[in-house]
Amino acid sequence: MNTTTLNAERTETSMSPADTKNKARAPGTWVLSLYFLQGLPFFMVNLVSALMFKSLGVSNEDITRWTGLLGLAWVFKPLWSPLLELAPSKKWMVISFQALGAAALGLIALSLNLPSFFVICIALLAVAAIASASHDIVCDGLYIATLSGKQRAVWAGWLGTCFNGSKLFAMGGLVILAGTLEKSAGPVVAWATVFGIAAVTMAVLAAYHVWALPDTRSSVEAGGSIEVAGTLGDVIRSFFKLEGVWVAIAFIILFRAGEAQVQAMGPLFMKDARELGGLGMATTEVGLSYGTAGTLAFLAGSIASGYFTAWLGLRRAMIWLLLAMNLPNLAFYALALSQTTNLWWISLAVSLETFGYGFGFVAVILFMMQFVAKSKYQTAHYAIATGFMALGYVIFKAISGDVQKLLGYQHFFLWVVLSAIPVFLMLKVLPIREDEAAEPKHEA
């Protein structure tokens, strides 16, 4: 998880008497639902919306360009995290951003019949993206400030599970539902229903959180904004003074070059007509293969990778993690060559790619953690690093539609594999500290 609050650099947040009372509430009553709602708007904005636009006739290049730019909300979220620290109650900030995200998704459902639906939807998705990115900050801040170190360790494994559980719900359940409704009610009604369900789900859980969330109060006084702003300046300056920072930034940005393009174009390729080089799959089939089988394979890869890297150490494991991250992209190249209609083979290829993605993605996470491990502001510097990682994703996702239009699907997926070459070339100069790499046990 991305923990971006500057208060995490300090000692445990002081608690008021009210906080102490709320702290006794079992974490199980709110941690699972909280991190499910951290993931749901993220996947609705970054993945589900692309499939919706494809069904509604929007071109690949417009889909990837504009949905890619929405990712800038996650790139720049560290810059406004200090402002959110000034809020007296993390609980009500969390609920406010959940409600705002629910409203944005609900309005998308109501706007699909309008003549300028694409422009309106992109604007509303931008609102949902900003609300989601801001929610990440206060959500992680609430988790850190409320739970003890032991409790955080106990529940850490559930955070990624719930976050990716929302992907299974969105890309699996909701996309499959959309595909079923497309056949009987048409694409507009189908996707309006899906976004309506997502909005209601968020609204219901936000209402539940009014009762469930602990009312953890901020230790930053309202008059401390100057101090916070000064701290942010020091955080940024000190980050760019870290040894090997420019090599690290280049690696972090380029690491997701291939994966970002596959994530953007993979589902669109599966839906595109066969005469255009796609697989001509129905939305329901995309949900089954990509949203269900693919998500489960990603989780399996992520779990296996943690044990593998802990056993081998990051420096020695890095080459294998990079190969796992990028070579399985050849599965999509094979699909583009064969244009098979066999759902089992397609699901197998997608599962191979997403397993490799899950297995290899830990490389950049652990690299960023060990890179900032000895810095003065570990958590804030990690947040900046994740911002650069998001920037790389935005850049390559935004251009993927134009590259695919230029090259066609077959050559596009071959280009995706070749775009990973720069990160392999950087391995010899990458600043990895072996002692840190062998202990990948920090929270992400």
Buried (B, 14 or more C-beta within 10 A) or exposed (E): BBBBBBBBBEEEBEBEEEBEEBBEBEBEBBBBBBBBBBBBBBBBBBBBBBBBBBBBEBEBBBBBBBBBBBBBBBBBBBBBBBBBBBBEBBBBBBBBBBBBBBBBBBBBBBBBEEEEBBEBBBBBBBBBBBBBBBBBBBBBBBBBBBBEEEBBEEBBEBBBBBBBBBBBBBBBBBBBBBBBBBEEEEBBBBBBBBBBBBBBBBBEBBBBBEEBBBBBBBBBEEEBBEEBEEBBEEBBEBBEEBEEBEBBBBBBBBBBBBBBBBBBBBBBBBBBEEEEBBBBBBBBBBBBBBBBBBBBBBBBBBBBBBEBBBEBBBBBBBEBBBBBBBBBBBBBBBBBEEEEEEBEBBBBBBBBBBBBBBBBBBBBBBBBBBBBBEBEBBBBBBBBBBBBBBBBBBBBBBBBBBBBEEBEBBBBBBBBBEBBEBBEEBEEEBBBEEEBBBBBEBBB
